[in-house]
């Protein structure tokens, strides 16, 4: 099994994918909405609550390409060796509760990290009716054992959390069966459900989806900042450690002007999602 280092620039799509209010609710439940208090996030978990208009967590945009099965190929690699490394999302306009987009993905880089290869991709979602660009999702995947081919190591980040106490520290629990609920939004990778497949990847049991931790963090961050979901303009974070279902997440947030830095840790203080940054657009509070 070998990675195709000549795949940079390769594209997939366009692929059409639609979603509705029920999909939005299922995703919100999958990233823990209403789990701590069923009455606290009804704008995300119901469509018919009096005086509340339904809203969608904008990080749902990232899973649309998985739901559509969109994947620009980069060789014959063992999928049990692939872990999500980093994810960014830019919302060019608010994501609607229901909609349809045309998705196009492009491989933007394949970097040699020694112990593995880092593949970066950009996925654009264009509103099918208006033709407007809705979002750009930029992600990277680390494939263990595929490094050492002599390629460039890629750019590095100089991110540092502000040297002071966080402005907000919020805990949120995950369920022991969180992966089984989250996978219904589109990511059916057996690494998160099949014990035998997880063992092939070196894990003693299925791990939580990185994008579940990502979506849970975004949800907590928006509530801590008192921001409605449609105000999220961008968010980025780097995955640093696998998360086991049932773990309690702690999200620490530092606000510096228009940028909100964040980091997510587990119950032992291990960093799970690092180098986090989010920006908001002007708008109303929750």
Secondary structure, 3 states (H helix, E strand, C coil): CEECHHHCCCEEEEEEEEECHHHHHHHHHHCCCCCCCCCCCHHHHCCCCCCCCCCCCCCHHHHHHHHHCCCCCCEECCHHHEEEEEEEEEECCCCCCCEEEEEEEEEEEEEECCCEEEEEEEEEEEECCCCCEEEEEEEEEEEECCCCCCCCCCCCCCCCCCCCCCCEEEEEECCCCHHHHHHHHCCCCHHHCCHHHHHHCCCCCCECCHHHHHHHHHHHHHHHCCECHHHEEEEEEEECCCCECCCEEEEEEEEECCEEEEEEECCCCCEEEEEEEEEECCCCEC
